[in-house]
Amino acid sequence: MPETDPINLVDLKAQYLSIKDEVDAAISRVIGNTAFILGREAAEFEREFAAYCGVGHAVGCGNGTDALELAYEALGIGPGSEIITVAHTFIATAEAAVRAGAKPVFVDVRDDTLLMDVSKVEAAITDRTAAIVPVHLYGQCADMDPILDIARRRGIRVVEDAAQAHGAEYKGRRAGSMGDAAAFSFYPGKNLGAYGDAGAVATNDPALDARIRKARDHGSASKYDHEFAGRNSRLDGIQAAVLRVKLKRLDAWTEARRAAAARYDALLKDLFESGRIRRVAESPDCRHVYHLYVIRVPDRDGVLEKLNAAGIRAGMHYPVPLHMQKAFAWLGVPKGSLPVTEKAAAEVLSLPLYPELTEGQARRVAEALKVALR
Ligand SMILES: *Cc1c(COP(=O)(O)O)cnc(C)c1O
């Protein structure tokens, strides 16, 4: 790639070219047997993905947002109940709770990992709290043991938002295998991405699996027979076929992401040591799968502008915390109430990261960052 080509946050084309023959054949196979909705590819993918996550069941659905909503509803999280989650996340975590009829209650994140600050959870519990929803943001797991402990003691559920954490581990356990249920997204840019929208709910609970399986398909386990009003959120056959091709390579791609992150660590060592910028910390309890490589820069907006001008398409995850979004103004959570979240939102900057990122590209990103910080 020429030295002047832009470097995007993610590059889905490079990955497609590396698996083109297999993906094209898989897509043709689905079209050939016209199994467009669910079907054999989806059933096989559900089995393979459940095994990958170390859970008993995975239910494919339309996208990660639906996966969250299906999990919430199946656990009885609805009108009159509250979920405790973080405001430093993608809107879907809380939006799906609102769609299910529940109210999100936000707790702050830790300053080092930007994951749920577990010390804040107990004080947020009320008699309406139905679930705690930790988000495994950027590719590493929230501190699950104390969360599971609080939930067990207080008789509330845990739903993992694992949309950014396929294959991540916490003390040897896989993301998605620790809570009552977990939501995964296969949005194209996620670590395991389809070629369109797709998602899944993972669970070890057979009753929950059965309920969600019906809920995603009009409350139905067999044609003409509808037990309850469900919805239409099924995994499509072409997406399942693409996901099966990619799942086989996910561990190798994760290794490449981790290597790219380590390369950034080395290239940016001086900047980190000088205290000019910080990186989001890796927890010693986790195996980070680096959905994103995030640094914290005091003059983030200025630096981002300079990087973009230099052809480095960095990003922000996420610049506006959920309690400061118009969509959640009705919650009445005042500015200043989640200080760590609000500071992080103003400072986070995601550097380009994908398995195929070359050493030369990483060097160009690091150089451009040094110039932008000058
Ligand atoms: C991507 C994402 C979702 C939603 O997934 P979609 O497939 O886009 O609906 C939910 N939570 C988090 C943290 C995400 O990153």
The ligand as a Gaussian input file, in Angstrom:
#p B3LYP/6-31G(d) Opt

LIG

0 1
 C      -22.295000      -3.003000      18.354000
 C      -22.774000      -2.933000      19.740000
 C      -24.102000      -3.256000      20.092000
 C      -25.214000      -3.429000      19.083000
 O      -24.982000      -4.317000      18.071000
 P      -25.720000      -4.135000      16.643000
 O      -25.446000      -5.454000      15.993000
 O      -25.091000      -2.991000      15.949000
 O      -27.174000      -3.936000      16.905000
 C      -24.432000      -3.292000      21.429000
 N      -23.526000      -3.015000      22.386000
 C      -22.258000      -2.676000      22.098000
 C      -21.306000      -2.405000      23.215000
 C      -21.836000      -2.613000      20.764000
 O      -20.568000      -2.266000      20.487000

